[in-house]
Amino acid sequence: MVDLGVTLCGLQLKNPVIPASGTYGFGYGHAAFYSPEILGSIALKGTTEQPRFGNQTPRVAECPAGMLNSVGLQNPGVDAVINEELPRLKSVFSGKVIANVCGFSVEEYVRVARRFDEAEQVGIIELNLSCPNVECGGMSMGATPSGVARVTGQVKKTVKKPVIVKLTPNTLDITALALAAQDAGADGVAMINTVLGMRIDIKKQRPVLANARGGLSGRAIFPIAVRAVYDVYEKVNIPIVGMGGISCTEDAVEMMLAGATAVQVGAENLRDPFACKKIIDGLPPLLASLGVQSITSLIGAAHS
């Protein structure tokens, strides 16, 4: 019997597979396809203090082996998430969830994180310092070590629950961002968020997205994500949540070999709503074929 359990920042997960923020809504919608109870956890849709409609349309564009999005953090606001979305999710998922916190100032990050810190269903707070689709906040704060340290440090002073910082690949050195998060007290890091890109309509001779630029996700960025996780694993001593283009069980195992304790599945959920289930179902036979009895033995094994 293969043991799929992992411990992420003190939170016990039945397996390391987590739907990534923004690709799984608030969780309960996928109950029409399979029971979310099979998941390790669920990363909630990115949440700001006040409701946001997001960017103007069109805000999604297809790409070979991926997609561009410029959704712009559309969400109902933290009060609605806590009072309406979390109770709905509890009816189909009994585990602890990961609250993805977004903001346009340090103070907003602190206020939203504090609200989630009081929510019983939330086990981990994930600071989204990597969204490329807003003019301020997100990646604008998380692209430098000083920005990462400032937000992380202020939130850590305020909350009791573990804090994971979600990092952007749109920087010269992602290891510097990870070290800044660790030094500021982060309990873990998550990587990578989307890679900046764009498409141009050759007939209209204009950008496809209303916001011109967007974040590239999907299978195309998987090698970039593996490299980032591998590099950061060698620099930090806090857990890493690996994401970016994971589409199958083999990808999840590869990401863990690079150094991830858990993995988040993003764009593949939009292409195939059964993606997370297929990855979880595939883990026992794949690990058995590799002679692996406990999945934790894979974490960082490519470094030894």
N, C-alpha and C positions, 0 to 999 in steps of 0.2 A: 504493500500500500504506500503510494507516494504521498508525502506530507507537503501540502501546498501552502500551509500557514506561514505568514510573515508578521513581524512586528514593525510598525512604522511610527516612529516618534512616540512610543509607548502604547499605541493603539494596535490591538490584536486584530489582524485581518485573516479571514478564512482562506484567501488567496491574494496574490498581488495585483489583480486586474481591477482597474478603476476607470469608468468613463470620464473623459476629460471635460472640464468646464466648457460650456457653450455648445457641446455636441450631444447633450443628453437631457437638455432642459432642466427640469427639477425632478426628474427621475420617474415619476409615476406614469408618465405617458408611455414608457416602454413596457409597462406591465401587460400591454396588449400583445406583445411579442413573446416575452418570457418573464419569469419571476425575477425581479431585481435582487431577491434574496441570495442569488448565487454569486453576486458581486462581492469583491473585497470591500469596497466602499463606493461612494458616488461623489464626484466633485460637482457642486452646484453651479448653475449658471452665474457668471460674474455679476456681482451685486454692488450697486452704489447706494448712497444715502437716500436720494430721491429717485422717483421713477424716471426712466429715460426711454425715449422712442428710438434712439440710435441715429445712424447716418441716413442720408437720403438714398433712395434706390436709383439705379441698380447697385446692389452692394455685395453680390456674389458673382463670380465668373469662373467658368471651368478652365482647367489647364491639363496638359498631359500629365498623368500620374498625380493629380492633385486638384486643388481648388484655391481661388483667391477669395477672401472675404474682407469686407469693410463694414461689418454690422454696426460697430460703434457702441458696444455694451448696452444693447437694449435689455431692459429689465424693469420689474415693477417696483423696485425700491426695497430697502431692507425690512421695513415694517411689514409690507405685504408678504415678503418671503417668509418671515418668521411666523406671522399670524395666519397665513393662508397656504403657502406652498409646502412648508414643512409638515403641517398636519396631514395634508393629502399624501405626501411621500411616506409618512409613517404607516399608512394603511397597507403599503406594499413592501416596505423595507424597514426592518427592525434595527439595523446596525447604525453605527455612527457615520455621519457624513462629513465631507470636507467643504467648508464654506469659502468660496472664492470672493475675496474682498477687493473692490476697486474704488478708486477715488481720484479727485482732481486737486487735492491738497493733502499734506501730511495729516492735517486735522480731520479731514473726512475719512481717511484710512483708519485713524484711531477711533473715531465715533462708530463707524460701521463694524470694525473688529470688536469693539466693546459690546455692541448689541449681540453679535453672534457668540461672544464668549459666555453670554447668559443663556443661550439656547441649549436645552438639554440634548437635542439630537446631534449637535455639532461636536465632532471629536477633534478636528484639526482646523485651524484657520490658515488659508492659503492666500498670501498677499500677491495680487496680480500686478507686478511691476514691469509688465512686458507687453501690454496690449499696444499694437502699433496704430490703432484705428481711431485714436482720439487726439485732439490738438494739445491737451495738457493732461498731466497725470499719466498713469500707465507707464509706457516705455520712456516718456520724457523724464520720468523720475528714476527709472530703473536702468538707464543706459550707462550710468557712471557708478563707480564704487561708493562715492560720497552720497549719491542719491539713494542707493540701496540701503546704506548704513543708516541714513537719517530716518527713513520710513520704518525700517525694521526695528531700530532702537526705540522709537517712540511707541510703536505698537506693543513691543515686548514689555515696556514699562506698565502697560495698561491691562493686559490680558493674562489669564492663568493657563489657558489651553496652549498646546503646542502650535508654533507658527512655522509654516513652510513658505519660502519666498520663491515665486515663480519667475524665472529669469528669461531675458530676451537673448536670442542669438545675434541680434543686430547691434553688435558691439565688437570692438577690437579684440577683447580678451574676456571671455565668459568666466574664466577661472578667477579673475580679479573680482567680478561681481559676486561669485559664490563665496570667496574668502571674506568679502565685506559683509555679506549676510551673516556668515558664521561668527565673525568678530563682533557683530552687533547683537548677537544672542539668538539668531534663528535656530530652530530645532531641526530644520531640514531645508533642502532646496528642490525645486521642480524645474525640469528643463527638457525640451526647449519649447517656447511659444513659437508663433509663426515667423517665417522669414519674409522680409519686405519684398514685394514684387508688384508688377502691374501687367495689364494687357491693353492693347490698342486695337480698336475696331478699324480695319483697313478700309472699309467702305465709308464709314462716317469720319474717319481720320481723327478720331477722338478716343480718349481712354474709355474702356468698357465700364469701369466703376465710376459712380458719381463722385467719389472721393479721390479718383485717379489711382492712388496707391492702395494696396491692401496687403493682407498677410497670407503668404503661401503656406498651405498645410497639405497633408496627404503623403502618399508613398514617396514622392520626389524628395522629401527632406529627411528621410530616415537615416541615410549615411551621415548627414550633418549632425543629427541628434545623437547618434551613437558616438561619434567623435567627441562631442561636447561632454557627454556623460563620462566617457573614458578619461578625458583630460581632468575634469573636475574631481572625479573619484580619487585621483592621485594627489589632490591638494587639500581636500577637506576631510574632516572626521565626523560629519553629520550625514544622515541618510539622504539619498537622492531618489526622487521620483522621476523616472525617465519617460519621456513622451516625444512625439514627433514622427509621424508616418508609420506607426505600428499598425499592421494590417492582418497579422496572422500569429499563430502560436510561436513559430520559429523566431519572429521578430521580437516577441516579448522575452523569450529566452536570451536572445542576443543582447538585448538592452540590459538584462540583469547581469550577464557576463561582463558587460562594460562597466558595471558598478551600481545599477539601480536596485534599490530594495523593493520597490513597487513600480508599476507601469500605468500610465494613463493612455487610453485609446481615444483618439479624437475624430478626425475627419472620416475614418472608416465607419463610424457609427452612422454618418449621414449617407454613405454609399450603401451600407448593409446594416439594417437595424439589429441583426443577430450577431454582429461582429464580436462583441465581448463574450457572448455565450460560446461562440465557436472557439475562441481563444482559450477560454477556461476548460471547455470539454477536451480540447486537444492537449492540455498540459500533462495529464497522467500518462497517456501512452508515449508521448514524446520523451518525457523525463525517464520513463522506464526503459526506453530504447537507448538512452544515454547512460544508463546505470546510475541514475540520480535518485536517491531515496528521500532527500529533503530539498525543497526548492531553495532554501536559504544558502545551501552550499554553492549555488550558482553566483551569488552576489559578488561581483568583482573578480571572479575566478579567472578571467582573461588576463589579469595582471600578474598572476603567480607563475 
